[in-house]
């Protein structure tokens, strides 16, 4: 399985960028990961028709970490499509991208900056892979 994370704009905060790099390196121990920092208008054209797209949106579906791990595990074993997560900027994502999505996911009912959401998403992907592979990771 391949995972791609797409977000709008560069991560400007160097501490946040370092955390993203750390979690990305951890994820790559389990599977291939691509991170793309793009302009919003370039997201839709870069999606393959076969991608399973998950957009992060405050109104989306919520999961516990265990439920998310189950979702990722089922995708890994039963779905050959690339799993693509998309995070918008401070204004969110346009309706056309939400319409293209297979699922809208909310990290939390709390509001986070779009840069912090990047760290949280990568951490949750890493946590899910740790659960799937019975890898020790702090709870």
PyMOL commands that place a pseudoatom at each C-alpha (Angstrom):
pseudoatom trace, name=CA, resn=UNK, resi=1, chain=A, elem=C, hetatm=0, pos=[0.000, 0.000, 0.000]
pseudoatom trace, name=CA, resn=UNK, resi=2, chain=A, elem=C, hetatm=0, pos=[1.141, 3.522, -0.721]
pseudoatom trace, name=CA, resn=UNK, resi=3, chain=A, elem=C, hetatm=0, pos=[0.123, 6.584, 1.259]
pseudoatom trace, name=CA, resn=UNK, resi=4, chain=A, elem=C, hetatm=0, pos=[0.192, 10.132, 0.003]
pseudoatom trace, name=CA, resn=UNK, resi=5, chain=A, elem=C, hetatm=0, pos=[-0.460, 13.219, 2.087]
pseudoatom trace, name=CA, resn=UNK, resi=6, chain=A, elem=C, hetatm=0, pos=[-1.257, 16.407, 0.208]
pseudoatom trace, name=CA, resn=UNK, resi=7, chain=A, elem=C, hetatm=0, pos=[-1.504, 19.764, 1.858]
pseudoatom trace, name=CA, resn=UNK, resi=8, chain=A, elem=C, hetatm=0, pos=[-1.872, 23.327, 0.698]
pseudoatom trace, name=CA, resn=UNK, resi=9, chain=A, elem=C, hetatm=0, pos=[1.241, 25.452, 1.057]
pseudoatom trace, name=CA, resn=UNK, resi=10, chain=A, elem=C, hetatm=0, pos=[4.569, 24.959, 2.742]
pseudoatom trace, name=CA, resn=UNK, resi=11, chain=A, elem=C, hetatm=0, pos=[4.965, 24.285, 6.437]
pseudoatom trace, name=CA, resn=UNK, resi=12, chain=A, elem=C, hetatm=0, pos=[6.424, 27.591, 7.574]
pseudoatom trace, name=CA, resn=UNK, resi=13, chain=A, elem=C, hetatm=0, pos=[6.994, 26.912, 11.254]
pseudoatom trace, name=CA, resn=UNK, resi=14, chain=A, elem=C, hetatm=0, pos=[10.376, 25.126, 11.489]
pseudoatom trace, name=CA, resn=UNK, resi=15, chain=A, elem=C, hetatm=0, pos=[9.386, 23.222, 14.641]
pseudoatom trace, name=CA, resn=UNK, resi=16, chain=A, elem=C, hetatm=0, pos=[6.210, 21.946, 12.996]
pseudoatom trace, name=CA, resn=UNK, resi=17, chain=A, elem=C, hetatm=0, pos=[8.153, 21.038, 9.854]
pseudoatom trace, name=CA, resn=UNK, resi=18, chain=A, elem=C, hetatm=0, pos=[10.636, 19.055, 11.964]
pseudoatom trace, name=CA, resn=UNK, resi=19, chain=A, elem=C, hetatm=0, pos=[7.813, 17.113, 13.616]
pseudoatom trace, name=CA, resn=UNK, resi=20, chain=A, elem=C, hetatm=0, pos=[6.324, 16.347, 10.200]
pseudoatom trace, name=CA, resn=UNK, resi=21, chain=A, elem=C, hetatm=0, pos=[9.701, 15.103, 8.999]
pseudoatom trace, name=CA, resn=UNK, resi=22, chain=A, elem=C, hetatm=0, pos=[10.084, 12.923, 12.102]
pseudoatom trace, name=CA, resn=UNK, resi=23, chain=A, elem=C, hetatm=0, pos=[6.700, 11.237, 11.695]
pseudoatom trace, name=CA, resn=UNK, resi=24, chain=A, elem=C, hetatm=0, pos=[7.200, 10.866, 7.949]
pseudoatom trace, name=CA, resn=UNK, resi=25, chain=A, elem=C, hetatm=0, pos=[10.481, 9.024, 8.576]
pseudoatom trace, name=CA, resn=UNK, resi=26, chain=A, elem=C, hetatm=0, pos=[8.747, 6.744, 11.090]
pseudoatom trace, name=CA, resn=UNK, resi=27, chain=A, elem=C, hetatm=0, pos=[5.920, 5.964, 8.654]
pseudoatom trace, name=CA, resn=UNK, resi=28, chain=A, elem=C, hetatm=0, pos=[8.423, 5.096, 5.927]
pseudoatom trace, name=CA, resn=UNK, resi=29, chain=A, elem=C, hetatm=0, pos=[9.661, 2.194, 8.073]
pseudoatom trace, name=CA, resn=UNK, resi=30, chain=A, elem=C, hetatm=0, pos=[6.274, 0.574, 7.436]
pseudoatom trace, name=CA, resn=UNK, resi=31, chain=A, elem=C, hetatm=0, pos=[5.316, 1.661, 3.909]
pseudoatom trace, name=CA, resn=UNK, resi=32, chain=A, elem=C, hetatm=0, pos=[6.010, 4.149, 1.113]
pseudoatom trace, name=CA, resn=UNK, resi=33, chain=A, elem=C, hetatm=0, pos=[4.901, 7.696, 1.912]
pseudoatom trace, name=CA, resn=UNK, resi=34, chain=A, elem=C, hetatm=0, pos=[4.731, 10.714, -0.350]
pseudoatom trace, name=CA, resn=UNK, resi=35, chain=A, elem=C, hetatm=0, pos=[4.116, 14.214, 0.986]
pseudoatom trace, name=CA, resn=UNK, resi=36, chain=A, elem=C, hetatm=0, pos=[3.133, 16.905, -1.496]
pseudoatom trace, name=CA, resn=UNK, resi=37, chain=A, elem=C, hetatm=0, pos=[2.971, 20.593, -0.627]
pseudoatom trace, name=CA, resn=UNK, resi=38, chain=A, elem=C, hetatm=0, pos=[0.935, 22.208, -3.394]
pseudoatom trace, name=CA, resn=UNK, resi=39, chain=A, elem=C, hetatm=0, pos=[-1.221, 25.141, -4.355]
pseudoatom trace, name=CA, resn=UNK, resi=40, chain=A, elem=C, hetatm=0, pos=[-4.914, 24.398, -3.857]
pseudoatom trace, name=CA, resn=UNK, resi=41, chain=A, elem=C, hetatm=0, pos=[-5.784, 24.588, -7.553]
pseudoatom trace, name=CA, resn=UNK, resi=42, chain=A, elem=C, hetatm=0, pos=[-3.252, 21.830, -8.295]
pseudoatom trace, name=CA, resn=UNK, resi=43, chain=A, elem=C, hetatm=0, pos=[-4.737, 19.216, -5.975]
pseudoatom trace, name=CA, resn=UNK, resi=44, chain=A, elem=C, hetatm=0, pos=[-7.580, 17.948, -8.155]
pseudoatom trace, name=CA, resn=UNK, resi=45, chain=A, elem=C, hetatm=0, pos=[-5.461, 17.477, -11.319]
pseudoatom trace, name=CA, resn=UNK, resi=46, chain=A, elem=C, hetatm=0, pos=[-2.840, 15.524, -9.364]
pseudoatom trace, name=CA, resn=UNK, resi=47, chain=A, elem=C, hetatm=0, pos=[-5.338, 12.951, -8.095]
pseudoatom trace, name=CA, resn=UNK, resi=48, chain=A, elem=C, hetatm=0, pos=[-5.505, 9.668, -9.956]
pseudoatom trace, name=CA, resn=UNK, resi=49, chain=A, elem=C, hetatm=0, pos=[-8.962, 8.295, -10.621]
pseudoatom trace, name=CA, resn=UNK, resi=50, chain=A, elem=C, hetatm=0, pos=[-7.915, 5.213, -8.666]
pseudoatom trace, name=CA, resn=UNK, resi=51, chain=A, elem=C, hetatm=0, pos=[-6.862, 7.132, -5.513]
pseudoatom trace, name=CA, resn=UNK, resi=52, chain=A, elem=C, hetatm=0, pos=[-8.884, 6.552, -2.372]
pseudoatom trace, name=CA, resn=UNK, resi=53, chain=A, elem=C, hetatm=0, pos=[-9.172, 10.139, -1.204]
pseudoatom trace, name=CA, resn=UNK, resi=54, chain=A, elem=C, hetatm=0, pos=[-9.747, 11.230, 2.368]
pseudoatom trace, name=CA, resn=UNK, resi=55, chain=A, elem=C, hetatm=0, pos=[-10.133, 14.940, 3.019]
pseudoatom trace, name=CA, resn=UNK, resi=56, chain=A, elem=C, hetatm=0, pos=[-9.728, 16.380, 6.472]
pseudoatom trace, name=CA, resn=UNK, resi=57, chain=A, elem=C, hetatm=0, pos=[-12.714, 18.490, 7.410]
pseudoatom trace, name=CA, resn=UNK, resi=58, chain=A, elem=C, hetatm=0, pos=[-14.120, 19.554, 10.794]
pseudoatom trace, name=CA, resn=UNK, resi=59, chain=A, elem=C, hetatm=0, pos=[-17.542, 18.191, 9.796]
pseudoatom trace, name=CA, resn=UNK, resi=60, chain=A, elem=C, hetatm=0, pos=[-16.183, 14.813, 8.747]
pseudoatom trace, name=CA, resn=UNK, resi=61, chain=A, elem=C, hetatm=0, pos=[-16.408, 11.362, 10.274]
pseudoatom trace, name=CA, resn=UNK, resi=62, chain=A, elem=C, hetatm=0, pos=[-14.554, 10.833, 13.568]
pseudoatom trace, name=CA, resn=UNK, resi=63, chain=A, elem=C, hetatm=0, pos=[-12.577, 7.779, 14.664]
pseudoatom trace, name=CA, resn=UNK, resi=64, chain=A, elem=C, hetatm=0, pos=[-10.707, 6.646, 17.712]
pseudoatom trace, name=CA, resn=UNK, resi=65, chain=A, elem=C, hetatm=0, pos=[-7.087, 5.712, 17.005]
pseudoatom trace, name=CA, resn=UNK, resi=66, chain=A, elem=C, hetatm=0, pos=[-8.071, 2.032, 17.115]
pseudoatom trace, name=CA, resn=UNK, resi=67, chain=A, elem=C, hetatm=0, pos=[-10.916, 2.583, 14.634]
pseudoatom trace, name=CA, resn=UNK, resi=68, chain=A, elem=C, hetatm=0, pos=[-8.596, 4.478, 12.314]
pseudoatom trace, name=CA, resn=UNK, resi=69, chain=A, elem=C, hetatm=0, pos=[-6.032, 1.655, 12.570]
pseudoatom trace, name=CA, resn=UNK, resi=70, chain=A, elem=C, hetatm=0, pos=[-8.770, -0.828, 11.637]
pseudoatom trace, name=CA, resn=UNK, resi=71, chain=A, elem=C, hetatm=0, pos=[-9.692, 1.311, 8.608]
pseudoatom trace, name=CA, resn=UNK, resi=72, chain=A, elem=C, hetatm=0, pos=[-6.043, 1.522, 7.494]
pseudoatom trace, name=CA, resn=UNK, resi=73, chain=A, elem=C, hetatm=0, pos=[-5.520, -2.201, 8.094]
pseudoatom trace, name=CA, resn=UNK, resi=74, chain=A, elem=C, hetatm=0, pos=[-8.573, -3.119, 6.041]
pseudoatom trace, name=CA, resn=UNK, resi=75, chain=A, elem=C, hetatm=0, pos=[-7.414, -0.835, 3.264]
pseudoatom trace, name=CA, resn=UNK, resi=76, chain=A, elem=C, hetatm=0, pos=[-3.943, -2.413, 3.340]
pseudoatom trace, name=CA, resn=UNK, resi=77, chain=A, elem=C, hetatm=0, pos=[-5.313, -5.935, 2.948]
pseudoatom trace, name=CA, resn=UNK, resi=78, chain=A, elem=C, hetatm=0, pos=[-8.298, -5.403, 0.674]
pseudoatom trace, name=CA, resn=UNK, resi=79, chain=A, elem=C, hetatm=0, pos=[-7.764, -2.290, -1.438]
pseudoatom trace, name=CA, resn=UNK, resi=80, chain=A, elem=C, hetatm=0, pos=[-4.844, -1.788, -3.850]
pseudoatom trace, name=CA, resn=UNK, resi=81, chain=A, elem=C, hetatm=0, pos=[-5.568, 1.915, -4.367]
pseudoatom trace, name=CA, resn=UNK, resi=82, chain=A, elem=C, hetatm=0, pos=[-3.218, 4.570, -3.066]
pseudoatom trace, name=CA, resn=UNK, resi=83, chain=A, elem=C, hetatm=0, pos=[-4.575, 6.127, 0.125]
pseudoatom trace, name=CA, resn=UNK, resi=84, chain=A, elem=C, hetatm=0, pos=[-4.445, 9.917, -0.294]
pseudoatom trace, name=CA, resn=UNK, resi=85, chain=A, elem=C, hetatm=0, pos=[-5.121, 12.320, 2.566]
pseudoatom trace, name=CA, resn=UNK, resi=86, chain=A, elem=C, hetatm=0, pos=[-5.729, 15.993, 1.810]
pseudoatom trace, name=CA, resn=UNK, resi=87, chain=A, elem=C, hetatm=0, pos=[-5.433, 18.935, 4.226]
pseudoatom trace, name=CA, resn=UNK, resi=88, chain=A, elem=C, hetatm=0, pos=[-6.519, 22.400, 3.152]
pseudoatom trace, name=CA, resn=UNK, resi=89, chain=A, elem=C, hetatm=0, pos=[-5.251, 25.751, 4.295]
pseudoatom trace, name=CA, resn=UNK, resi=90, chain=A, elem=C, hetatm=0, pos=[-6.816, 28.076, 6.865]
pseudoatom trace, name=CA, resn=UNK, resi=91, chain=A, elem=C, hetatm=0, pos=[-9.941, 28.393, 4.665]
pseudoatom trace, name=CA, resn=UNK, resi=92, chain=A, elem=C, hetatm=0, pos=[-10.468, 24.644, 4.337]
pseudoatom trace, name=CA, resn=UNK, resi=93, chain=A, elem=C, hetatm=0, pos=[-11.041, 22.838, 1.045]
pseudoatom trace, name=CA, resn=UNK, resi=94, chain=A, elem=C, hetatm=0, pos=[-13.322, 23.739, -1.866]
pseudoatom trace, name=CA, resn=UNK, resi=95, chain=A, elem=C, hetatm=0, pos=[-16.538, 21.801, -2.437]
pseudoatom trace, name=CA, resn=UNK, resi=96, chain=A, elem=C, hetatm=0, pos=[-15.195, 20.210, -5.632]
pseudoatom trace, name=CA, resn=UNK, resi=97, chain=A, elem=C, hetatm=0, pos=[-12.428, 18.459, -3.651]
pseudoatom trace, name=CA, resn=UNK, resi=98, chain=A, elem=C, hetatm=0, pos=[-14.862, 17.332, -0.963]
pseudoatom trace, name=CA, resn=UNK, resi=99, chain=A, elem=C, hetatm=0, pos=[-17.093, 15.930, -3.696]
pseudoatom trace, name=CA, resn=UNK, resi=100, chain=A, elem=C, hetatm=0, pos=[-14.152, 13.950, -5.135]
pseudoatom trace, name=CA, resn=UNK, resi=101, chain=A, elem=C, hetatm=0, pos=[-13.355, 12.495, -1.700]
pseudoatom trace, name=CA, resn=UNK, resi=102, chain=A, elem=C, hetatm=0, pos=[-14.277, 8.972, -0.727]
pseudoatom trace, name=CA, resn=UNK, resi=103, chain=A, elem=C, hetatm=0, pos=[-14.481, 10.099, 2.887]
pseudoatom trace, name=CA, resn=UNK, resi=104, chain=A, elem=C, hetatm=0, pos=[-14.355, 13.260, 4.985]
pseudoatom trace, name=CA, resn=UNK, resi=105, chain=A, elem=C, hetatm=0, pos=[-12.492, 12.804, 8.256]
pseudoatom trace, name=CA, resn=UNK, resi=106, chain=A, elem=C, hetatm=0, pos=[-12.358, 15.067, 11.286]
pseudoatom trace, name=CA, resn=UNK, resi=107, chain=A, elem=C, hetatm=0, pos=[-9.311, 14.732, 13.511]
pseudoatom trace, name=CA, resn=UNK, resi=108, chain=A, elem=C, hetatm=0, pos=[-11.235, 16.213, 16.430]
pseudoatom trace, name=CA, resn=UNK, resi=109, chain=A, elem=C, hetatm=0, pos=[-14.167, 18.462, 17.266]
pseudoatom trace, name=CA, resn=UNK, resi=110, chain=A, elem=C, hetatm=0, pos=[-11.509, 20.940, 18.381]
pseudoatom trace, name=CA, resn=UNK, resi=111, chain=A, elem=C, hetatm=0, pos=[-10.090, 23.458, 15.921]
pseudoatom trace, name=CA, resn=UNK, resi=112, chain=A, elem=C, hetatm=0, pos=[-6.396, 23.199, 15.003]
pseudoatom trace, name=CA, resn=UNK, resi=113, chain=A, elem=C, hetatm=0, pos=[-4.218, 25.287, 12.733]
pseudoatom trace, name=CA, resn=UNK, resi=114, chain=A, elem=C, hetatm=0, pos=[-3.731, 23.715, 9.326]
pseudoatom trace, name=CA, resn=UNK, resi=115, chain=A, elem=C, hetatm=0, pos=[-0.018, 23.294, 10.088]
pseudoatom trace, name=CA, resn=UNK, resi=116, chain=A, elem=C, hetatm=0, pos=[-0.682, 21.508, 13.374]
pseudoatom trace, name=CA, resn=UNK, resi=117, chain=A, elem=C, hetatm=0, pos=[-3.224, 19.308, 11.589]
pseudoatom trace, name=CA, resn=UNK, resi=118, chain=A, elem=C, hetatm=0, pos=[-0.353, 18.079, 9.414]
pseudoatom trace, name=CA, resn=UNK, resi=119, chain=A, elem=C, hetatm=0, pos=[1.530, 16.823, 12.454]
pseudoatom trace, name=CA, resn=UNK, resi=120, chain=A, elem=C, hetatm=0, pos=[-1.602, 15.266, 13.941]
pseudoatom trace, name=CA, resn=UNK, resi=121, chain=A, elem=C, hetatm=0, pos=[-2.434, 13.450, 10.708]
pseudoatom trace, name=CA, resn=UNK, resi=122, chain=A, elem=C, hetatm=0, pos=[1.066, 12.033, 10.324]
pseudoatom trace, name=CA, resn=UNK, resi=123, chain=A, elem=C, hetatm=0, pos=[1.133, 11.019, 13.986]
pseudoatom trace, name=CA, resn=UNK, resi=124, chain=A, elem=C, hetatm=0, pos=[-2.181, 9.194, 13.613]
pseudoatom trace, name=CA, resn=UNK, resi=125, chain=A, elem=C, hetatm=0, pos=[-0.998, 7.382, 10.483]
pseudoatom trace, name=CA, resn=UNK, resi=126, chain=A, elem=C, hetatm=0, pos=[2.121, 6.313, 12.377]
pseudoatom trace, name=CA, resn=UNK, resi=127, chain=A, elem=C, hetatm=0, pos=[0.040, 5.280, 15.391]
pseudoatom trace, name=CA, resn=UNK, resi=128, chain=A, elem=C, hetatm=0, pos=[-2.292, 3.238, 13.158]
pseudoatom trace, name=CA, resn=UNK, resi=129, chain=A, elem=C, hetatm=0, pos=[0.645, 1.432, 11.557]
pseudoatom trace, name=CA, resn=UNK, resi=130, chain=A, elem=C, hetatm=0, pos=[2.146, 0.790, 15.002]
pseudoatom trace, name=CA, resn=UNK, resi=131, chain=A, elem=C, hetatm=0, pos=[-1.149, -0.754, 16.155]
pseudoatom trace, name=CA, resn=UNK, resi=132, chain=A, elem=C, hetatm=0, pos=[-1.447, -2.865, 12.980]
pseudoatom trace, name=CA, resn=UNK, resi=133, chain=A, elem=C, hetatm=0, pos=[2.117, -4.182, 13.329]
pseudoatom trace, name=CA, resn=UNK, resi=134, chain=A, elem=C, hetatm=0, pos=[1.979, -4.587, 17.139]
pseudoatom trace, name=CA, resn=UNK, resi=135, chain=A, elem=C, hetatm=0, pos=[4.832, -2.117, 17.394]
pseudoatom trace, name=CA, resn=UNK, resi=136, chain=A, elem=C, hetatm=0, pos=[5.258, -0.616, 20.870]
pseudoatom trace, name=CA, resn=UNK, resi=137, chain=A, elem=C, hetatm=0, pos=[4.183, 3.015, 20.904]
pseudoatom trace, name=CA, resn=UNK, resi=138, chain=A, elem=C, hetatm=0, pos=[3.084, 5.207, 23.799]
pseudoatom trace, name=CA, resn=UNK, resi=139, chain=A, elem=C, hetatm=0, pos=[-0.640, 5.258, 24.421]
for i in range(1, 139): cmd.bond("trace and resi %d" % i, "trace and resi %d" % (i + 1))
show_as sticks, trace
zoom trace
